[in-house]
Amino acid sequence: MKEPIIKVSNLSHRYNIQWAIKDINFEFNNKGIYGLLGANGAGKSTLMNIICGVLNQTDGDVFINGINLRENPVQAKKHIGFLPQQPPLQPELTIEEYLTYCAYLRLMPENTIKQAVQEVMEKCKISHFAQRIIKNLSGGYQQRVGIAQAIIHRPDFIVLDEPTNGLDPNQILEVRSLIKEIAEERTVLLSTHILQEVQALCDDIWMINEGQIIFSGTLDEFDHYAMPGLFNATLLAAPSPEELATVPGVLGVEVAGNNKYRLQFDNNREVLETFVKMSIANDWRLIEIYLEKNSLNTVFAELSRKKTNQLN
């Protein structure tokens, strides 16, 4: 039976008396993009630093293609690529010089390095800047160089920590596209505190809060929790709030003023369709309707509550 690409077993780490992560368990068996979602301080960086061999854990094990990372770090790290939140760039080097340097650090055979550098520059679309000094690149291109160093040795497992942080909207779209291309051939763990990044890129999601995994599942399963529970409507000829509350699936109505109403519903999107049909049938003169998205903190709170209830 084939070993998982990565297996994390009972992983815990403590700083002095404070546990940063506690009893983390998961494994990835397939290619694609897995999302690690959590607020700042939730334990994401500690977890990533451990599974990339930057930090030794207090308890538990990490296996990369069946290799115990703590017992055989050099062999295991040959299968790992890592882009920290701050890319480990050498600003005074050219792109080509830097990637050649990274290839040597990865212990790649010397006769393969030149071709590997050319291939990774083409994949990350930075070949035309090969002789450009890194410090003179835009933020988006520096991020591309950071991704290039993470994949130059063709690892099976790649960890990307906030890869779109600080980029403008166009750069974000470009980096997302690159990550999707990489994930066609490899397993990618994407860490972020931005809900939209996970929803835009990931196939499966792990959510961490206060050092513990509080959700793991598919994007569809996650959307069940992240999906809005409120919608807003503007009605020029609205009936009474009591009548609006009779719409199937509507749980409550709040009058917001200026013909606007805020309605709580049961997380079934068919409610909106029903509401629109009833508005037309009853001539409520609906001119605007939109979902009110839950904040990440709200999702965290709901998932944490469910996790607590399961334990009790």
N, C-alpha and C positions, 0 to 999 in steps of 0.2 A: 504493500500500500504506500502510495506517495506521501511523503512528509508535507505538512502544511508549509506554505512559504514563510509564515511567521506564526509562532505559538507563544503566547504569554500566559504563564501559569502562576497564580497566587502572588502576583507581583505587588510588593509594598516597599515604600521608602519613607524614612523618617529623618527630619532635620531636628537635631536635639530631641525634644520630647514631642514635637509636632509631626504627625503623619501627613506627608504631602499626597501620597496615594496609598490605598489600602485594598489588598485582595483583588487586584485587577486580573481578569481572565478574558482572553479572546484568541481567535486564530483566523487567519486568512488563507484560503485555499485557491483562490482564483485571481486572474488578472482583473484590472478595473480600478476604480477610485473609491476608497473607503474614507468616510469623513469622521474626524474626531472633533466634536463640537463642545466648546465649553467657554465660560467667561474667563477673563483674565484672573489668574490665581486659583483656577479650578484644579490644577494639577497636570495640565497638558504638557508643559515644557519639561517637567520632571519625568513624565512617562516617556516622552520622545527622546530625551537625553539618555535614558536607561536603555531603550530598545535600539539605540544607535551606538551604544558602547561608550558614550561620553561620561556617564555616571554609573557607578556600581550601586546596585540596589541593596536595600537592607535585607529583604527576603524575596523568595520566589525565583523564577527562571524565565529566560527568554531564549527561544530556539529559532534560528534562521535556517530554513531548509534542513531541519533536524540537528543543526550544530548548536551546542550550548554556547551562548555568547560569552558568558563569564569564564567558562573553562577553555574555550578556543577562540579568543577574540579576533585574532588575525584572520583565521579562516572564515569566521562568520561575517566579518566586516567586508570581505570581498563581495558579498552578496547584498550589501547595504549602500544606498546613496542617501545623503542627508543635505537638505538645504535649511539651515537655521533661519530664524526670523531676520537676523542681520547676516547677509551672505558673507562668507569668509574670504572676501576678495583681497587681492594685492593691488592697490590702486595705482602703483607706479609701473606695473607691468602692462604689456599689451595683452589682448585677449589670447592670442596664440601662445605667448610666453606663459601666461598664467595656467592655461589648460594643460600645457605640456608639463608644467611643474606639478599640477594636480595628478596627472597620470603617473608620474614617478612616485608620488606619495601613496598612490593606490597599488604600488608594486606591480604595475603592468609590465609585461615583457617589453624590453626596449625596442625591439623590432616591430612592435604593433602600435607604438605611441603616435607616430606621425599620422598614420591613417585614422586612428581613433579620434585625434584632435580635429582632423578635417571633417570626419563624419558628424561629430557632435556639433561643430559649428554650423554645418549645413542644416542639421535637424532643428537647431534652435534659431536658425536664420540670422546668424551673426557673422557669417563668412566675410561679408563685405567690409566688416570692421575689424578684421583679424589683426591688423597692425595698429589699431587705435588704442591709446592708453586708457585703461579702465576708468580712471577718475574723470575722464572727459566724456564718458557715456551718460546718456539720460538714465533716469531711474528704471525705466522699463527694460532698457538694454542691459543694465547692470543685473537686473533680476534674471534675464535670460542667461547671462554668463554664470550666475549662481546655480541655475538649473542645469546648465551644461556640465559644471564640475560634479554635480550629483549623479549624472548618468554616464560620464565618460568611460567608466570601467564596466559598463553594461550590467549593472546590478539587477537582481530579480525583484528587489524590494526597495522602494524609494519613499522617504519621509520628507514632506514639504511643510514647513512651519510658516503659516500666514504668508503664502507666496504672492498675494496681490496687495499686501499692506503698503500703503503710501503711494499707490499708483493711480494715475488718472483713469477715467472710464475707458478710453480707447486702449490704454496699456493693459487694463484688467481683462478686457475681451481677448487681447492677443495672448496673454499669459494663460488664460483659461483654455484657449484653443491648443496651445502647446502642451499643456498638462493632459488634455484629452488624447492627443496623439501619443504621448508617452505611455499612457495607460492602456493603449491597444496592445502593447507588448509586455507590460510589466504590472506589478502590483504597487499601487500608490496609496500612501496614507497621507491625507490632507488635514492638517490641523488649522482650525480657525475659530474665532469667536463671532464670526459674521454668519448669521443664518442663511442669508441669500447665497453665499459662496457654496455652502453645502448643498443647497437646493439646486444650484446651477450645475454642479459638477459631479456629485457623488451618487453611487449606486446603493450603498449601505451606510448607515450612520451609527456611530457610538457617541453618546453624550456623557460627559464627565462633569461632576459637580462635587466640590469638597472632597476630591481625591477618590471618588467612587463612580463606577459606571452606573448611571441611572436609566439609560435606555440603550438598547441595541436592536437594530432591525433595518428593514428596507426603507427607502425614501417614502414610499406610499404609507407604510405603517407610521413613520414619523409625522407625516402630514396630518394624520388623524389627530395628533396632539397639537401640532403647530398651526393647524387650520384655524382661521378666525372663528369666534363665537359671537361676533357682533357685525351687524351691517347698518349702514346709514341710508336713509331715503328722504328725498324731498318731494312732498306731495302738495300740490296747489289746492286740492279739494279733498283733504283728508277726512276720514270719518273720526269718530272718537277713538282715543287710545285703547279703550276697552274692545272696540270692534277690530282694531288692528291686531290685538292680542289673540283674536280667534283664528288668525291665519295658521294652518297646520304647521307645527314646528317652531313657531314663535313662542318664546318663553317669557318675554317681558318687553315693555315699550316705555321709552323715555322721550318726553317732549323736549326738543332742544331749542325751539324757537325758530322764527322765520321760516315756517313750513317744513322744518327739518325734524326727523324722528330717528332715534337710535334704538335699534331692535336687537334683543338677544335671541339667538336661535340655538338649535340642538346639534350644530356642526354637520348638518346634512345640507349639502349645497342645493338640493332640489327645493329647499324652502324659498330660495331667491326666485326660482322659476315660478313657483306657485304664487309668490307675492306679486310678481309682475303680472301674471294672468288675472289675479283677482283685482289688481289695480285697474287693468283695462276693462274688465267686466263691470266694475262698479264706478268707473269714471272718476278715480281718485286723482287723475292728472299727475302721474308719476313723471318727473323730469330728471331725476338723478337717483342712482342707487350704486353703492360700492361697499366692499368689505372693509372692515376695520381690522387690520392685522394685529395679532398678538405680538407683544414684545418678546424677545428672547428670555427676559426675566420671568415673564408669565409662563412660558413653556417650561423653564427650569422649575418654577414653583409647582406646577401641575405634575410634572414627572417625579419630582422629589416627594410630593405628597403620596403619589401612587406607590413609589418605592417604599416609603415608610409604612403604608397600610399593608403592603405585602409582607413586611418583616414582622408586623405585630399580630 
